[in-house]
Structure formats: C-alpha cells, structure tokens
Amino acid sequence: MSRVVVIGAGLAGLATACHLSRSGHEVVVVEAEHAPGGRAGRIDRDGYTFDTGPTVLTMRGLLDDVVSAAGGDLDALLPMRMLDPAYRAKFADGSQILVRHGHEAMREEIRTVCGPADAAAFDDFSAWLKKLYDVEMPHFIDANFDSPLDLVSSPAAAARLLGLGGFGRLGPNVRRRFADDRLRRLFTFQAMYAGLPPSSALALYAVITYMDCIEGVWFPDGGMSAVPRALAKAATNAGVELRLGQRVTEVLRRADGAVAGIVIEGDSEGGERLAADAVVCTLDLPVAYRRLLPDLAPPRVVKKGKYSPSAVVWHVGVRGGLPEGTRHHNIHFADAWDSSFDALIKQGRMMPDPSRLVTVPTMSDPSLAPDGSHVLYVLEPAPNLDGVVDWKTQRGRTREELERFLEREGYPTDIVAEELVDPVDWEAQGMERGTPFALAHTFPQTGPFRPSNVEKRVPGFFFAGSGTTPGVGVPMVLVSGKLAAQRVTDYLPAAPAWKPRPVRRTEVA
C-alpha cells in the first residue's frame, strides 16, 4: 500500500484527504496546530467563540462532494442553515438592500427598493451569471492544467466564455445592466476577494457573485470552524490518520529526486522520519518553497507575482443588544468607491473611505456568546505588506476607527473580549505578504497561469490551497483538494480495490 502525506489540516488538506481516503492508499495528515482548521480556525475567549477564518460559506454541494468522497453524510456531520437574507447591504445614504435567497424574492427586493426596470434587468443578469458558472466550473475551475495550451483543449467552452463577455471588464458590464448605483456595488464588490478592483476585474469573476447571490449563503451549527472539524471527522472515519500538533520541517527525497517522505519536528535528534510515496503540501507556496524546498527556485509567478490586498479583522465579544435591522452578514458601503480601490490596490494605502463587513454569527447561533452578548467580526480591507502602511502605528489607529464605526452604526461596544488581526499577524501565521487572499487573480495568475499544483522537479510533490489552482475562497480551496487528489492518483501506481480500514484512534474535537 502506498502512503500519501498531506501537510496541513486546513480545508484544502482535509479535502485532499477525503478524496484520497477510499483510493486504497494510506493517507496521513500532519498538522502543526493542535486542532484541524488551518485558516478556518477558532479562538475561545471568556465565553465567546471567534471564527478566525472565512465567514461566508457558499456552494454547499462542494462540501457534500468532499464528505461523500469519504463515505460520510454531510447532514449528519455538519448541520447548517441557509441564511436569508444572505447579506444586508447598508449604504452611505442610510438605505439598504437585502440579498434574498431565491430569484423571485431577490427580484421583488430590487423592484421595491430600486424600481421595476432594475428588477427586470436582474432576470437577465442572473441568467448570465448561471451561464458563466456552467461554462467556468467544469472547464476552467474544476480542472487540472499542465500548460497554457490546455486552454485550447476545450475550444467550444473558450468560445462560449468569450461570447458571454467573460473576458470583458466586470464593472462596466454590471454598470450597463443596472441604473441604480447601489446594485452595481452590490454585484461587483466580490471582485475584491480575487484581489482586483471591480472596474478592472475580468467579468468571468462574476462567478463569485453567482456563488454569493444566486446559490446562497449557509451557516453551520457551531460556527465556521465546525467545517474543518466535520471534514476531519469524515476523513478519520474513512481511515485517514490525523496527526495534530506536529510540524513538518523537511521533505525527504530519493536519489532520483522523487519524494521519499517527511521529517516531523520532535525531541529526538533530527526529528521523526515518516516515509511517503507522495506529499501534498497546503502551505502558502512561497512559504512552502522557503521551508521545505529551499534548494529549488520558486516559479516566477510565486516569487514575483502580484498579491491580493489584505484585511484587518477585529473579533469582538460584546455585551448588549444589536441595532434594529441587523442581519448575520452586514456590508456597510461607504460613499467613495473607485477612489478607495485606487488607494488600496494601486497605492498600497488604507482606504480613505472604507466599506466594511460586520458579521454577527450569534444572530444564527446564540451559543457562541454568553446570554445577552454577541460576537462581532469586523473586517476592513487593507494593503498587504507590499504597501506603504506602517502597522506599528496604524494598528492602534485602525482599532480606534473601527470602534467609532461600530458606535456610529449602533452596534454594542461594551467589549469583554477581543482579538485584532492585521497584515503583520497574517504573515506570522504563514501567509505571504501578510494577506489571507494569496495571489491576486489577474489574468496572468489565473487558470493555467496560476502556480501549478505539481512540482515537476520533485516527482510526487503536489500543492493544494488558495495559492495554486483554482484559487481563493472556500469553494475554490475545496476544489483544489480534489484536483490535488487527482494528481496523486495519476502519479502513484494503481491501488488495490478499496476496503474498509480500521478507524484510527486520533480524536477529533
């Protein structure tokens, strides 16, 4: 039986393990932290539970695919609820739009707030988003690429994407469809997740809007950190060994350069050596090359690529009630738009008039805070460490500005527990340039141009996660695990027919 080692028990690593769990190979996941999660972590403080990673969960079917690959039942492992509305969008003039689930409900919301012409435009817009998704997912997202020439392997799909305007600009495309500027912002702000201003992002990134606004947003019982715990449970139930609190310090290679195993940091001289026939690494790619492949020059796009903006996230445990109209996810759009993106992305400065996200998970799960209290997750976009911000002084200033913002918007500010994370903190957690959003999705860093999930100079070494294909975000990271698993099964000799294996004794909290 061949052994596969997965480095990292975040969403990408656990997805990889689940997809490999019934392949006939022995699978071992090694995680430096003492709980699964990676970027989707958790802090418990003074009775408050903070989710430290992503707060928006879309594309439930992709999670179902991962859990089913390990023979699990998603409903049993991860109970969750649909959020309706998915978002409350509040604008500088005090008006608001609710992002409702279901076409008719959203159409009626637009008709009521913005008028019948924009409601009719939403019909064509949602149909366009669905067509984009149907072309992109099988041909450009859920697909391994070996070279840019693979783009022409599906000429009909490429022609279809071109015909849909996928290679045009997202901002102008949406602007032509809707008269109300609030809708233009609501349906394009997602480009920032890809590291791009809406005005210059390719229209094909409207697929993120599709995931948010059409497919819907979910919330798991127990918070977002319940997602990696559920995936870890599915994997271990299928026979995967999960080794927590163990840091990989070296990748071993055979005389021909192929993977031979890993070294785990330990008390014994040189650490523990674990043989492996293949390794899947989920570290941010520049970090992986520095720590585990120091003798290899990283691909140029890894070393010289353009990285996405970062964010300041303030986790706050507060006493008191919420302002009227608060929803689980609240986007507070500022008055400035293009100028703020110019400052953030082009100039590397803080947004002079920032839009902010306030997520209130206790709206859906009150158990995450003591009685009469709430958890607030406050996010403000920020430059990554390539910018000109001095975080020694900006950190305290931003915290003060965020507190004033919460008070101004009516949120409670009787703070009991808090944790603020800035780009310096993200870098300390192993995220290149201090951004949790990895390489920006510019055209030269997308699809076959994004860093490959195969390191050809080290046969048997593969990547998964947001730095490789297909990219950033929970859905993309889950797909990256599937694609990495396909790479492993293509590389290793055919495994024997799968048979149930005893469940390892590693406990998953």
C-alpha positions as CSV (number, residue, x, y, z in Angstrom):
1,M,0.0,0.0,0.0
2,S,1.4,3.4,-0.9
3,R,1.4,6.2,1.7
4,V,0.4,9.8,1.0
5,V,1.2,12.5,3.5
6,V,-0.8,15.7,3.4
7,I,0.8,18.7,5.1
8,G,-1.8,20.8,6.8
9,A,-5.3,20.1,8.2
10,G,-7.0,23.2,6.7
11,L,-9.9,23.0,4.3
12,A,-7.6,22.2,1.3
13,G,-5.7,19.4,3.2
14,L,-8.8,17.8,4.6
15,A,-10.5,17.9,1.2
16,T,-7.5,16.2,-0.3
17,A,-7.5,13.5,2.4
18,C,-11.2,12.9,2.0
19,H,-10.9,12.4,-1.8
20,L,-8.0,10.0,-1.2
21,S,-9.4,8.2,1.7
22,R,-11.1,5.4,-0.3
23,S,-8.4,5.2,-3.0
24,G,-6.6,2.3,-1.4
25,H,-3.6,4.4,-0.4
26,E,-2.7,5.0,3.3
27,V,-3.3,8.7,4.0
28,V,-1.7,10.7,6.8
29,V,-2.5,14.3,7.5
30,V,0.1,16.2,9.6
31,E,-0.9,19.5,11.2
32,A,1.3,21.9,13.2
33,E,-1.7,23.2,15.3
34,H,-3.5,21.1,17.9
35,A,-6.8,21.2,16.1
36,P,-7.9,20.9,12.5
37,G,-8.8,24.1,10.7
38,G,-5.8,26.0,9.3
39,R,-7.0,29.4,8.2
40,A,-10.5,28.4,9.3
41,G,-9.5,28.4,12.9
42,R,-11.2,29.2,16.2
43,I,-10.5,31.2,19.4
44,D,-12.4,30.6,22.6
45,R,-12.1,33.5,25.0
46,D,-14.1,34.5,28.1
47,G,-17.1,32.6,26.9
48,Y,-17.0,34.0,23.3
49,T,-16.2,31.9,20.2
50,F,-14.4,33.7,17.4
51,D,-14.1,32.1,13.9
52,T,-10.7,33.3,12.7
53,G,-11.0,32.5,9.0
54,P,-13.7,32.8,6.4
55,T,-17.2,33.8,7.5
56,V,-19.1,33.2,4.3
57,L,-20.0,29.7,3.2
58,T,-21.4,29.1,-0.3
59,M,-21.7,26.2,-2.7
60,R,-22.8,23.6,-0.1
61,G,-22.7,21.0,-2.8
62,L,-18.9,21.1,-3.0
63,L,-18.8,20.3,0.7
64,D,-21.1,17.4,0.1
65,D,-18.8,16.1,-2.6
66,V,-15.8,16.1,-0.2
67,V,-17.7,14.4,2.6
68,S,-19.3,11.9,0.2
69,A,-15.9,11.0,-1.2
70,A,-15.0,9.7,2.3
71,G,-18.3,7.9,2.6
72,G,-19.8,10.4,5.0
73,D,-23.2,12.1,5.4
74,L,-22.9,15.9,5.3
75,D,-26.3,16.4,7.1
76,A,-25.2,14.3,10.0
77,L,-21.6,15.6,10.2
78,L,-22.3,19.3,9.6
79,P,-25.9,20.6,10.2
80,M,-26.3,24.0,8.7
81,R,-28.9,26.5,7.7
82,M,-29.5,28.7,4.7
83,L,-29.1,32.5,5.6
84,D,-32.0,34.5,4.2
85,P,-31.1,37.3,3.7
86,A,-27.6,36.3,2.8
87,Y,-26.5,39.9,3.4
88,R,-27.8,43.2,4.5
89,A,-26.2,45.9,2.3
90,K,-26.4,49.3,4.0
91,F,-25.3,52.4,2.1
92,A,-23.9,55.8,3.0
93,D,-27.3,57.5,2.5
94,G,-28.9,55.1,5.1
95,S,-30.8,53.0,2.6
96,Q,-30.4,49.2,2.5
97,I,-30.9,46.3,0.2
98,L,-31.3,42.7,1.4
99,V,-29.7,40.0,-0.6
100,R,-32.6,37.5,-0.6
101,H,-32.4,33.8,-1.4
102,G,-34.2,32.7,-4.5
103,H,-34.8,34.5,-7.7
104,E,-38.3,35.8,-7.1
105,A,-37.5,37.0,-3.6
106,M,-34.5,38.9,-4.8
107,R,-36.3,40.3,-7.8
108,E,-39.1,41.6,-5.6
109,E,-36.5,43.2,-3.2
110,I,-34.9,45.0,-6.2
111,R,-38.3,46.1,-7.5
112,T,-39.3,47.5,-4.1
113,V,-36.0,49.3,-3.4
114,C,-34.7,50.2,-6.9
115,G,-37.7,50.1,-9.3
116,P,-39.2,47.8,-12.0
117,A,-36.5,48.4,-14.6
118,D,-33.7,47.1,-12.4
119,A,-35.9,44.2,-11.3
120,A,-36.3,43.2,-15.0
121,A,-32.6,43.7,-15.5
122,F,-32.0,41.2,-12.7
123,D,-33.7,38.5,-14.7
124,D,-31.1,38.7,-17.5
125,F,-28.2,39.3,-15.0
126,S,-28.9,36.1,-13.0
127,A,-29.3,34.1,-16.2
128,W,-25.9,35.4,-17.4
129,L,-24.3,34.5,-14.1
130,K,-25.6,31.0,-14.3
131,K,-24.3,30.6,-17.9
132,L,-20.9,31.8,-16.8
133,Y,-20.8,29.4,-14.0
134,D,-21.9,26.5,-16.1
135,V,-19.0,27.1,-18.5
136,E,-16.3,28.0,-16.0
137,M,-16.8,25.3,-13.4
138,P,-16.1,22.2,-15.4
139,H,-13.6,23.7,-17.9
140,F,-11.7,26.4,-16.0
141,I,-12.2,25.8,-12.3
142,D,-12.6,22.0,-11.6
143,A,-9.8,21.1,-14.0
144,N,-6.1,20.4,-13.8
145,F,-3.9,22.3,-16.2
146,D,-0.4,21.2,-17.4
147,S,0.3,24.2,-19.6
148,P,-1.4,27.3,-21.0
149,L,-2.0,25.2,-24.2
150,D,-4.7,23.4,-22.2
151,L,-6.9,26.5,-22.6
152,V,-7.4,25.4,-26.2
153,S,-8.2,21.8,-25.3
154,S,-11.9,22.9,-24.9
155,P,-12.3,25.4,-27.7
156,A,-16.1,25.3,-27.6
157,A,-16.0,26.3,-23.9
158,A,-13.5,29.1,-24.5
159,A,-15.6,30.4,-27.4
160,R,-18.7,30.2,-25.2
161,L,-17.0,32.1,-22.4
162,L,-15.8,34.7,-24.9
163,G,-19.3,35.0,-26.3
164,L,-20.7,35.6,-22.8
165,G,-18.3,38.5,-22.3
166,G,-16.2,36.7,-19.7
167,F,-13.0,38.4,-20.9
168,G,-14.6,41.9,-20.7
169,R,-14.5,44.0,-17.5
170,L,-16.8,43.2,-14.6
171,G,-17.5,46.8,-13.5
172,P,-18.6,48.2,-16.9
173,N,-20.6,45.0,-17.6
174,V,-22.7,45.4,-14.5
175,R,-22.9,49.1,-14.9
176,R,-24.6,48.7,-18.3
177,R,-27.2,46.4,-16.8
178,F,-28.4,48.3,-13.7
179,A,-29.3,52.0,-13.4
180,D,-29.1,52.0,-9.5
181,D,-25.5,52.5,-8.4
182,R,-26.2,50.5,-5.2
183,L,-26.8,47.4,-7.3
184,R,-23.7,48.0,-9.2
185,R,-21.7,47.9,-6.0
186,L,-23.6,45.0,-4.5
187,F,-22.9,42.8,-7.5
188,T,-19.3,43.7,-8.1
189,F,-17.7,44.1,-4.6
190,Q,-16.9,40.4,-4.7
191,A,-14.0,41.1,-7.1
192,M,-12.0,42.3,-4.1
193,Y,-11.9,38.7,-2.9
194,A,-9.9,38.0,-6.1
195,G,-7.6,40.8,-5.3
196,L,-8.9,43.2,-8.0
197,P,-10.9,46.4,-8.2
198,P,-14.3,45.8,-9.8
199,S,-13.6,48.3,-12.6
200,S,-10.7,46.2,-13.9
201,A,-11.6,42.7,-12.9
202,L,-12.5,40.3,-15.7
203,A,-16.2,39.6,-16.0
204,L,-15.5,35.9,-15.5
205,Y,-15.0,36.7,-11.8
206,A,-18.7,37.3,-11.6
207,V,-18.8,33.6,-10.8
208,I,-18.1,34.7,-7.2
209,T,-21.2,36.9,-7.4
210,Y,-23.1,33.8,-8.6
211,M,-21.9,31.8,-5.6
212,D,-22.9,34.5,-3.1
213,C,-26.1,35.9,-4.6
214,I,-27.6,33.1,-6.6
215,E,-26.6,29.8,-4.9
216,G,-26.9,31.3,-1.4
217,V,-25.0,31.5,1.8
218,W,-25.0,29.0,4.6
219,F,-24.0,28.9,8.3
220,P,-23.0,25.7,10.1
221,D,-24.1,25.0,13.7
222,G,-21.2,25.9,15.9
223,G,-19.7,28.4,13.5
224,M,-17.5,28.2,10.5
225,S,-14.8,26.3,12.4
226,A,-17.2,23.4,12.5
227,V,-16.5,22.9,8.8
228,P,-12.9,21.6,9.2
229,R,-13.9,19.6,12.2
230,A,-16.6,17.9,10.2
231,L,-14.2,17.2,7.3
232,A,-11.6,15.8,9.8
233,K,-14.3,13.5,11.2
234,A,-15.3,12.3,7.7
235,A,-11.6,11.6,6.9
236,T,-10.7,9.8,10.1
237,N,-13.9,7.7,9.9
238,A,-12.7,6.6,6.4
239,G,-9.3,5.5,7.9
240,V,-7.2,8.7,7.4
241,E,-4.6,9.2,10.2
242,L,-4.7,12.7,11.6
243,R,-1.6,13.8,13.5
244,L,-2.1,17.1,15.3
245,G,0.5,19.3,17.0
246,Q,3.3,18.0,14.7
247,R,5.2,20.4,12.4
248,V,6.8,19.2,9.2
249,T,10.4,20.6,8.9
250,E,11.7,18.8,5.8
251,V,10.7,16.8,2.7
252,L,12.9,13.8,2.1
253,R,13.9,12.8,-1.4
254,R,15.3,9.7,-3.1
255,A,18.5,9.7,-5.1
256,D,16.5,10.4,-8.2
257,G,14.9,13.5,-6.6
258,A,11.4,12.0,-6.0
259,V,9.6,12.3,-2.7
260,A,10.7,9.8,-0.1
261,G,8.9,11.1,3.0
262,I,8.9,13.9,5.5
263,V,10.6,14.9,8.8
264,I,8.4,15.9,11.7
265,E,9.9,18.1,14.4
266,G,10.4,16.3,17.6
267,D,12.6,15.6,20.7
268,S,14.7,13.0,19.0
269,E,17.8,14.2,17.1
270,G,16.7,15.1,13.6
271,G,13.1,14.6,14.4
272,E,10.8,11.7,13.3
273,R,11.0,10.4,9.7
274,L,7.9,9.3,8.0
275,A,8.2,7.5,4.7
276,A,5.8,8.6,1.9
277,D,5.3,7.9,-1.8
278,A,3.6,11.2,-2.4
279,V,3.2,14.5,-0.4
280,V,0.5,17.2,-0.8
281,C,1.6,20.5,0.7
282,T,-1.0,23.1,1.6
283,L,1.3,25.8,2.9
284,D,1.2,29.1,1.1
285,L,3.5,28.4,-1.9
286,P,6.3,30.9,-1.2
287,V,6.4,29.7,2.4
288,A,6.5,26.1,1.2
289,Y,9.5,26.7,-1.0
290,R,11.4,28.6,1.7
291,R,10.7,26.0,4.4
292,L,10.5,22.7,2.6
293,L,12.2,23.1,-0.8
294,P,14.9,25.7,-0.1
295,D,17.2,24.3,-2.8
296,L,14.6,25.0,-5.5
297,A,14.0,28.4,-7.1
298,P,10.2,29.0,-6.8
299,P,8.3,29.6,-10.1
300,R,8.5,33.2,-11.2
301,V,4.8,33.8,-10.5
302,V,5.3,32.6,-6.9
303,K,8.3,34.9,-6.3
304,K,7.4,37.9,-8.5
305,G,3.6,37.7,-8.6
306,K,1.1,40.3,-7.6
307,Y,-0.6,39.6,-4.2
308,S,-4.1,40.4,-3.2
309,P,-4.9,43.2,-0.7
310,S,-5.1,42.1,2.9
311,A,-7.6,42.9,5.7
312,V,-7.8,44.0,9.3
313,V,-10.2,41.7,11.2
314,W,-11.4,42.7,14.6
315,H,-13.0,39.9,16.6
316,V,-15.1,41.4,19.4
317,G,-17.2,39.9,22.2
318,V,-19.7,42.5,23.4
319,R,-22.5,42.8,25.9
320,G,-25.7,44.4,24.8
321,G,-28.3,44.3,22.1
322,L,-28.0,44.8,18.3
323,P,-29.4,47.7,16.3
324,E,-32.7,47.2,14.5
325,G,-32.3,45.5,11.2
326,T,-29.0,43.8,11.9
327,R,-28.5,40.5,10.0
328,H,-25.9,37.8,10.1
329,H,-23.8,39.5,7.4
330,N,-23.9,43.3,7.1
331,I,-22.0,45.1,4.4
332,H,-21.6,48.8,5.2
333,F,-20.9,50.5,1.9
334,A,-19.0,53.8,2.1
335,D,-19.7,56.8,-0.2
336,A,-16.4,56.5,-2.0
337,W,-15.8,53.6,-4.4
338,D,-13.3,53.8,-7.3
339,S,-11.0,56.2,-5.4
340,S,-11.0,53.8,-2.4
341,F,-9.9,50.9,-4.5
342,D,-7.3,53.0,-6.2
343,A,-5.8,53.9,-2.7
344,L,-5.9,50.3,-1.6
345,I,-4.7,48.4,-4.6
346,K,-2.8,50.9,-6.7
347,Q,-1.2,53.0,-4.0
348,G,-0.9,50.5,-1.1
349,R,-2.7,52.8,1.3
350,M,-5.6,52.4,3.7
351,M,-9.0,53.2,2.1
352,P,-9.8,56.9,2.9
353,D,-13.5,56.0,3.0
354,P,-13.6,52.2,3.7
355,S,-16.5,49.9,3.2
356,R,-16.7,47.3,6.0
357,L,-18.2,43.9,6.7
358,V,-19.8,43.2,10.1
359,T,-20.7,39.5,10.6
360,V,-22.7,38.6,13.7
361,P,-22.7,34.8,14.0
362,T,-24.7,34.9,17.2
363,M,-27.7,36.0,15.1
364,S,-27.8,32.4,13.9
365,D,-26.1,30.6,16.8
366,P,-26.5,32.3,20.2
367,S,-24.4,29.6,21.9
368,L,-21.3,31.4,20.5
369,A,-21.6,34.0,23.3
370,P,-22.9,34.3,26.8
371,D,-26.5,35.3,27.4
372,G,-27.2,38.9,26.5
373,S,-24.0,39.1,24.4
374,H,-22.9,38.9,20.8
375,V,-19.8,38.1,18.7
376,L,-18.9,40.7,16.1
377,Y,-16.5,40.0,13.2
378,V,-15.5,43.3,11.7
379,L,-13.4,43.4,8.5
380,E,-11.9,46.3,6.8
381,P,-9.8,45.9,3.6
382,A,-6.1,46.9,4.0
383,P,-3.0,46.8,1.8
384,N,-0.7,43.8,2.0
385,L,2.8,44.2,3.3
386,D,4.0,45.5,-0.1
387,G,2.0,48.7,0.7
388,V,3.2,51.8,2.4
389,V,1.4,51.4,5.7
390,D,3.4,51.4,9.0
391,W,1.5,48.8,11.0
392,K,3.2,49.8,14.3
393,T,1.2,53.0,14.3
394,Q,-1.7,52.0,12.0
395,R,-2.8,49.1,14.1
396,G,-4.0,51.1,17.1
397,R,-5.4,53.8,14.9
398,T,-7.5,51.3,12.9
399,R,-8.8,49.7,16.1
400,E,-10.0,53.1,17.3
401,E,-11.6,53.9,14.0
402,L,-13.4,50.5,14.0
403,E,-14.7,51.1,17.5
404,R,-16.0,54.5,16.4
405,F,-17.6,52.9,13.4
406,L,-19.4,50.3,15.5
407,E,-20.7,53.0,17.9
408,R,-21.8,55.2,15.0
409,E,-23.8,52.3,13.4
410,G,-25.4,51.4,16.7
411,Y,-23.6,48.2,17.5
412,P,-22.8,47.5,21.1
413,T,-19.3,48.5,22.2
414,D,-19.3,47.2,25.8
415,I,-16.3,45.0,25.0
416,V,-15.5,41.9,27.1
417,A,-13.1,40.0,24.8
418,E,-11.3,41.0,21.6
419,E,-8.6,39.9,19.1
420,L,-7.3,42.2,16.3
421,V,-5.5,40.7,13.3
422,D,-3.6,42.9,10.9
423,P,-1.3,42.0,7.9
424,V,1.8,41.6,10.2
425,D,-0.2,38.9,12.1
426,W,-1.3,37.2,8.9
427,E,2.4,37.0,7.8
428,A,3.3,35.5,11.2
429,Q,0.7,32.8,10.5
430,G,2.4,31.8,7.3
431,M,0.6,33.9,4.8
432,E,2.8,35.5,2.1
433,R,2.9,39.4,2.0
434,G,0.6,39.3,5.0
435,T,-2.6,38.6,3.0
436,P,-5.0,35.7,3.6
437,F,-6.2,36.0,0.0
438,A,-2.9,34.8,-1.7
439,L,-2.0,35.7,-5.3
440,A,-4.4,38.2,-7.0
441,H,-6.5,36.7,-9.8
442,T,-5.1,38.8,-12.6
443,F,-5.3,37.1,-15.9
444,P,-1.5,36.1,-15.9
445,Q,-2.2,34.5,-12.5
446,T,-5.4,32.6,-13.3
447,G,-6.1,29.1,-14.6
448,P,-3.1,27.5,-16.3
449,F,-1.0,30.7,-15.5
450,R,-1.6,30.3,-11.7
451,P,1.2,28.4,-9.9
452,S,0.8,24.7,-10.8
453,N,-0.2,22.1,-8.2
454,V,2.6,19.9,-9.4
455,E,6.3,20.5,-8.6
456,K,7.8,18.6,-11.5
457,R,11.3,18.8,-10.2
458,V,10.3,16.7,-7.2
459,P,8.2,13.8,-8.5
460,G,5.4,13.0,-6.1
461,F,5.2,16.5,-4.6
462,F,1.9,18.4,-5.1
463,F,0.2,21.5,-3.8
464,A,-3.3,22.4,-2.7
465,G,-4.8,25.6,-1.3
466,S,-5.5,29.1,-2.3
467,G,-2.1,29.8,-3.8
468,T,-2.5,27.2,-6.5
469,T,-5.3,26.2,-8.9
470,P,-8.1,27.1,-9.0
471,G,-7.7,30.0,-6.4
472,V,-9.0,31.8,-3.4
473,G,-12.2,31.2,-1.4
474,V,-13.7,28.3,0.4
475,P,-15.3,26.7,-2.8
476,M,-12.0,27.1,-4.7
477,V,-9.9,25.7,-1.9
478,L,-12.2,22.6,-1.6
479,V,-11.8,22.1,-5.4
480,S,-8.0,22.4,-5.0
481,G,-8.1,19.4,-2.7
482,K,-9.9,17.4,-5.3
483,L,-7.5,18.4,-8.0
484,A,-4.5,17.5,-5.8
485,A,-6.0,14.1,-5.1
486,Q,-6.4,13.5,-8.8
487,R,-2.7,14.4,-9.3
488,V,-1.7,11.9,-6.6
489,T,-3.8,9.1,-8.1
490,D,-2.4,9.8,-11.5
491,Y,1.1,9.6,-10.1
492,L,1.0,6.6,-7.9
493,P,0.6,3.0,-9.2
494,A,-2.9,1.8,-9.2
495,A,-4.1,1.0,-5.7
496,P,-5.9,-2.2,-4.9
497,A,-9.7,-2.1,-4.6
498,W,-10.8,-0.1,-1.6
499,K,-11.6,-2.0,1.5
500,P,-12.8,-0.5,4.8
501,R,-9.9,0.1,7.2
502,P,-10.0,0.4,11.0
503,V,-10.6,3.9,12.2
504,R,-7.5,5.5,13.7
505,R,-7.7,6.4,17.4
506,T,-6.9,10.1,16.8
507,E,-9.8,12.0,18.3
508,V,-11.3,15.0,16.5
509,A,-12.8,17.5,18.9
